[in-house]
């Protein structure tokens, strides 16, 4: 019997892959929410008009899984794990019952870390979970909401600020960020500067280097006290500040200092227990230092590795290139691999080359590109790009370049397709940035 705790993307994908590999296994998922696979921060998609209801951000169909003989139990929370007896205690409404397992998969994801200023107040809204998004949307729809603070200038915070301006252009939106620049951990300053310029064009106010001290509740508004003064808003929304949801595991398995689970390369924590997805730190390819990278990409791949290991295939392994795409203020941003700030974890320097190039298409849209290169081997360690065109399809190309450990010289002359009758250039922008790097 395979018991999966958590109907996250990791949990569901593990179940699907296990069923594919073994038609006879008994597989059961226990999920505390009323749904499976809600895309975190689906509110951003709703506000920007990509979906029409928050329910559209729920990607898995329970009945379709049951048709595959995967036993799904919703509103069923695991409250205790007993490795000695190989049992979990499941609470369904007011009743609890023990369930025996042969193998246990823990895929309960991440949680938003509470800020100290939130204590004792209901003034700070969240977006990660469906119930959080529903509460936040209800508040946004109130007529007296005209000014909003977004706490956090990472990817989700910037996307949220952009989506809010699409939803109601008249809203006064302010981003309050603790780091010295927006998207400090996510992208190079070349990319973040382009995004900041676009945010300012949308009249989004930006404050960086912010330390939050307290929140004072007024009759119809809230005042945030910071090291840079006081800010008053009708509404405060906290962008995700994620950490592993480790409370259930604290007495069961070994945890790292950040609460992530310590596991083997096949994500095995104990003899019969596997831990997946947002509960892990993963090696960042190609530098192999482990980082906390809560991405759906990573969750799904850890599930595939664990499912194959449980089924007897011990060869699959996974290192993340941290490949993802996000969009804000009319720009699409693509990133893969390491960046300059990661060189604190390497014995070598990471060199950087950046430029603005032309894409094929109507009006020849521009693309900002940043290349990160190993100083000694000229191996490409990472690529980032931003454009007003939809460049999301380049994410997989960037990932292949990084994972394939291509050098700058190889990229400079790589024979990307060209034919005058098809949408293409004689030289690809990746050829051009590699050539510019070599010409320095």
C-alpha positions in Angstrom: 0.0 0.0 0.0 1.4 3.4 -1.1 0.1 6.2 1.0 0.6 9.8 -0.3 0.1 12.6 2.2 -0.7 15.8 0.2 -2.5 16.3 -3.0 0.1 18.8 -4.3 1.6 18.6 -7.8 4.3 16.3 -6.3 1.8 14.0 -4.6 -0.5 13.7 -7.6 2.3 13.2 -10.1 3.9 10.5 -7.9 0.5 8.7 -7.9 0.1 8.9 -11.6 3.7 7.7 -12.3 3.4 4.8 -9.8 0.2 3.7 -11.5 1.8 3.8 -14.9 4.7 1.7 -13.6 2.7 -0.8 -11.6 -1.0 -1.6 -12.4 -1.4 -3.7 -9.2 -0.3 -1.3 -6.6 -2.8 0.1 -4.1 -2.3 3.9 -4.1 -4.2 6.4 -1.9 -3.9 10.2 -1.6 -5.0 12.1 1.5 -5.4 15.8 1.1 -6.6 18.2 3.8 -8.1 20.7 1.3 -11.2 20.3 -0.9 -9.3 20.1 -4.1 -6.1 18.8 -5.7 -3.4 20.8 -7.4 -4.3 24.5 -7.0 -1.7 26.6 -8.9 -0.2 28.8 -6.1 -1.2 32.4 -6.5 -3.8 31.7 -9.1 -5.2 35.1 -8.0 -2.6 36.8 -10.2 -4.0 34.9 -13.2 -7.5 35.9 -12.4 -6.7 39.6 -11.9 -4.7 39.7 -15.2 -7.6 38.1 -17.1 -5.9 34.8 -17.9 -8.7 32.8 -16.1 -12.3 33.7 -15.2 -12.5 32.1 -11.8 -10.2 30.9 -9.1 -11.5 27.4 -9.5 -9.9 27.3 -13.0 -6.5 27.3 -11.2 -7.3 23.9 -9.8 -5.6 21.6 -12.4 -6.4 18.0 -11.3 -9.7 16.2 -11.7 -10.4 13.9 -8.8 -12.7 11.6 -10.8 -10.1 11.2 -13.5 -7.6 10.0 -10.9 -10.1 7.6 -9.4 -10.7 6.2 -12.9 -7.0 5.2 -12.8 -7.7 3.4 -9.5 -6.0 6.0 -7.4 -7.9 6.3 -4.2 -8.4 10.1 -3.4 -9.6 11.4 0.0 -10.2 15.1 0.3 -10.6 17.1 3.5 -8.5 14.4 5.1 -5.5 15.6 7.1 -2.6 13.6 8.4 -2.0 14.6 12.0 0.5 11.9 13.0 3.1 9.6 11.5 4.3 6.4 13.3 7.3 5.0 11.4 7.7 2.1 13.9 4.2 0.7 13.2 4.1 2.1 9.6 0.9 3.9 10.3 -0.5 7.4 9.7 -3.3 9.0 11.7 -5.8 10.6 9.4 -8.4 13.1 10.6 -11.6 13.5 8.5 -13.8 16.1 9.9 -14.2 15.1 13.6 -13.1 11.5 13.2 -9.6 10.0 13.3 -8.4 6.7 12.0 -5.1 4.8 11.6 -4.0 3.8 8.0 -1.2 1.3 7.4 1.3 1.8 4.7 4.2 -0.1 3.0 5.7 3.1 1.5 4.8 6.6 2.6 5.2 9.7 0.4 5.1 13.1 2.1 4.2 15.9 -0.4 2.5 18.6 1.8 4.3 21.5 0.1 5.2 24.9 1.5 3.6 27.5 3.7 3.8 31.3 3.8 6.1 32.3 6.7 4.3 34.7 9.0 5.8 38.1 9.5 6.3 39.4 13.0 4.1 42.4 12.3 1.1 40.1 11.5 0.7 38.9 15.1 -2.7 39.6 16.4 -4.0 41.2 13.2 -6.3 40.1 10.4 -5.2 43.0 8.2 -2.6 41.1 6.1 -4.1 39.2 3.2 -2.4 36.3 1.4 -2.7 34.6 -2.1 -0.9 31.2 -2.0 -3.8 28.9 -1.2 -7.3 28.9 -2.8 -9.0 29.9 0.5 -6.5 32.8 0.9 -7.1 34.0 -2.7 -10.9 33.9 -2.2 -10.7 36.0 0.9 -8.3 38.5 -0.8 -10.5 38.7 -3.9 -13.6 39.5 -1.7 -11.7 42.4 -0.1 -10.4 43.7 -3.4 -14.0 43.9 -4.6 -15.0 46.3 -1.9 -15.6 49.8 -3.1 -13.6 51.5 -0.4 -10.3 49.8 -1.4 -8.2 52.3 -3.4 -4.7 51.9 -2.1 -2.8 48.5 -1.7 0.5 47.6 -0.2 2.2 44.5 -1.7 4.7 43.2 0.9 7.6 41.6 -1.0 9.2 42.5 -4.4 10.0 39.0 -5.5 8.5 37.3 -8.6 5.0 36.8 -7.0 5.0 40.3 -5.6 5.9 41.9 -8.8 3.4 39.8 -10.8 0.7 40.7 -8.2 1.4 44.4 -8.4 1.2 44.2 -12.2 -2.0 42.1 -12.1 -3.7 44.6 -9.7 -3.1 47.4 -12.1 -4.6 45.4 -14.9 -7.6 44.5 -12.7 -8.2 48.1 -11.6 -5.9 50.7 -13.2 -7.0 53.3 -10.8 -5.7 51.4 -7.8 -2.7 53.0 -6.0 -0.3 50.1 -5.7 2.9 50.2 -3.7 5.6 47.5 -3.4 7.5 47.4 -0.1 10.7 45.2 -0.4 13.3 44.3 2.2 16.2 43.9 -0.2 18.0 46.8 -1.8 16.4 46.1 -5.2 13.4 44.3 -6.6 13.8 40.7 -7.6 17.1 40.6 -5.9 17.1 36.8 -5.6 15.4 36.1 -8.9 17.1 37.9 -11.7 20.1 40.0 -12.6 19.9 43.7 -12.2 19.8 44.3 -16.0 16.4 42.5 -16.0 15.1 44.0 -12.8 15.9 47.5 -14.0 13.8 46.9 -17.1 10.9 45.7 -14.9 11.3 48.7 -12.5 11.1 51.1 -15.4 7.8 49.5 -16.6 6.4 49.5 -13.1 7.0 53.2 -12.8 5.3 53.7 -16.1 2.3 52.1 -14.5 2.5 54.4 -11.5 3.4 51.6 -9.1 5.3 53.0 -6.1 8.5 51.2 -5.1 10.3 51.2 -1.8 13.4 49.0 -1.2 15.5 48.4 1.9 12.3 48.3 4.0 12.3 46.9 7.6 8.7 46.3 8.9 8.2 47.3 12.5 4.5 47.2 13.2 0.9 47.6 11.8 -1.6 49.9 13.4 -5.2 49.3 12.6 -7.5 52.3 11.8 -11.2 52.4 11.2 -11.0 51.8 7.4 -7.3 51.5 6.8 -4.0 50.2 8.2 -0.7 52.1 8.9 2.6 50.2 8.4 5.5 51.5 10.5 8.9 50.9 8.9 12.5 52.1 9.1 11.6 54.5 6.3 8.5 56.1 7.9 4.8 55.3 8.0 2.6 54.1 5.1 -1.2 54.1 5.2 -3.2 51.7 3.0 -6.7 50.4 2.6 -5.4 46.9 2.1 -2.2 44.9 2.7 -1.3 41.8 0.6 1.7 39.6 1.5 3.5 38.1 -1.4 4.7 34.5 -0.6 7.6 34.2 1.8 7.8 30.4 1.6 9.3 27.8 3.8 8.9 24.0 3.9 5.8 22.8 5.7 7.8 20.7 8.1 5.8 20.6 11.3 4.5 17.1 10.7 8.0 15.8 10.2 9.9 17.4 13.1 10.1 14.2 15.2 10.1 11.8 12.3 13.1 12.5 10.0 16.2 14.6 9.9 15.6 18.2 8.9 18.0 20.9 7.7 18.4 24.2 9.4 15.7 25.8 7.2 13.2 23.0 7.9 13.8 21.2 4.6 14.0 17.5 4.7 17.3 15.7 4.5 16.9 13.0 1.8 18.9 10.7 -0.5 19.3 11.5 -4.2 16.1 9.6 -4.8 14.3 11.7 -2.1 14.2 8.9 0.4 14.3 10.1 4.0 13.9 6.8 5.8 13.6 3.2 4.8 9.9 3.5 3.8 9.4 7.3 3.7 9.9 9.6 0.7 9.7 13.4 0.9 9.0 15.5 -2.3 8.6 18.9 -3.8 8.6 22.1 -1.8 9.8 20.3 1.3 13.3 20.0 -0.1 16.4 21.9 -1.0 17.7 20.8 -4.4 21.0 21.0 -6.2 21.1 23.9 -8.6 22.6 22.8 -11.9 25.4 23.4 -12.9 26.9 24.6 -9.6 25.5 21.7 -7.5 25.0 23.9 -4.4 21.6 23.1 -2.8 18.9 25.8 -2.6 15.3 26.0 -1.6 13.5 26.3 -5.0 9.7 25.9 -4.6 8.7 25.5 -8.2 6.0 23.2 -9.7 8.7 22.0 -12.2 10.8 20.7 -9.3 7.9 19.2 -7.5 6.9 17.1 -10.5 10.5 15.9 -11.2 11.1 14.8 -7.6 7.9 12.8 -7.9 9.1 11.0 -11.0 12.4 10.1 -9.4 10.7 8.8 -6.2 8.1 6.8 -8.1 10.7 5.0 -10.2 12.8 4.3 -7.1 9.8 2.8 -5.3 9.2 0.6 -8.4 12.8 -0.7 -8.5 14.5 1.8 -10.9 17.3 3.3 -8.9 18.9 5.2 -11.8 16.8 8.3 -12.2 18.2 11.5 -10.5 17.3 15.1 -10.7 19.1 18.4 -10.4 17.2 21.6 -11.0 18.1 24.3 -13.5 15.6 26.5 -11.8 14.0 27.1 -15.2 10.8 29.2 -15.1 8.9 32.0 -16.8 6.9 34.9 -15.3 5.2 37.9 -16.7 4.7 41.4 -15.4 3.9 44.9 -16.7 4.0 43.7 -20.3 7.3 41.8 -20.1 7.8 38.1 -20.3 10.9 37.0 -18.3 12.6 33.7 -18.8 15.5 32.3 -16.6 17.5 29.1 -16.3 20.6 28.1 -14.3 22.8 30.1 -12.1 23.5 33.8 -12.0 26.2 36.2 -10.8 25.1 36.3 -7.2 25.6 32.5 -7.0 29.4 32.8 -7.2 29.6 33.1 -3.4 29.0 29.3 -3.5 31.6 28.5 -6.2 35.5 28.4 -6.1 35.5 30.3 -9.4 34.1 33.6 -10.6 30.9 33.8 -12.7 31.4 36.3 -15.6 28.4 38.1 -17.1 27.6 39.4 -20.6 24.4 41.2 -21.5 22.9 43.0 -24.4 19.8 43.9 -26.3 19.1 41.9 -29.5 16.4 41.6 -32.1 13.8 38.9 -32.4 12.2 37.8 -35.6 8.6 39.0 -35.9 6.4 42.0 -36.6 8.3 45.1 -35.7 11.4 43.0 -34.8 10.8 43.2 -31.0 13.8 43.6 -28.7 15.0 41.0 -26.2 17.2 41.8 -23.2 19.6 38.8 -22.7 22.1 38.1 -19.9 24.6 35.2 -20.1 26.5 33.8 -17.1 29.7 32.1 -17.8 32.3 30.0 -15.9 35.5 32.1 -15.9 37.9 29.2 -16.5 36.0 26.7 -18.7 33.7 29.2 -20.5 30.8 26.8 -19.7 27.4 28.6 -19.8 26.0 28.5 -16.2 22.8 30.5 -16.8 20.7 32.5 -19.2 18.1 35.2 -18.5 16.0 37.2 -20.9 13.1 39.7 -21.0 11.0 41.0 -23.8 7.7 42.6 -24.6 7.2 39.6 -27.0 6.1 36.3 -25.6 9.4 34.5 -25.2 8.1 31.8 -22.9 9.0 29.1 -25.5 12.7 29.9 -25.0 12.7 28.5 -21.4 13.2 25.0 -22.6 16.0 26.0 -25.0 17.8 27.9 -22.2 17.5 24.8 -19.9 19.0 22.5 -22.6 21.9 24.9 -23.1 22.6 25.0 -19.3 22.0 21.2 -18.7 24.1 20.3 -21.7 27.1 22.3 -20.3 27.5 24.1 -23.6 30.5 26.5 -23.8 30.4 30.0 -25.1 32.4 29.0 -28.2 30.0 26.2 -28.9 27.0 28.5 -28.6 28.7 31.2 -30.8 28.6 28.9 -33.8 25.7 26.6 -32.9 23.7 26.0 -36.1 20.2 27.3 -35.1 17.8 26.9 -37.9 17.6 29.5 -40.7 15.6 29.5 -43.9 14.4 32.7 -45.6 10.9 31.2 -46.1 10.4 30.6 -42.3 10.4 32.9 -39.3 14.1 33.0 -38.4 17.3 35.1 -38.5 20.6 34.2 -40.1 22.1 34.3 -36.6 20.2 33.6 -33.4 20.3 36.0 -30.6 22.1 33.4 -28.5 24.8 33.2 -31.3 25.1 37.0 -31.1 25.5 37.3 -27.3 28.0 34.5 -27.3 30.0 36.2 -30.0 29.8 39.5 -28.1 31.2 37.8 -25.0 34.1 36.4 -27.0 34.8 39.8 -28.5 35.3 41.5 -25.1 
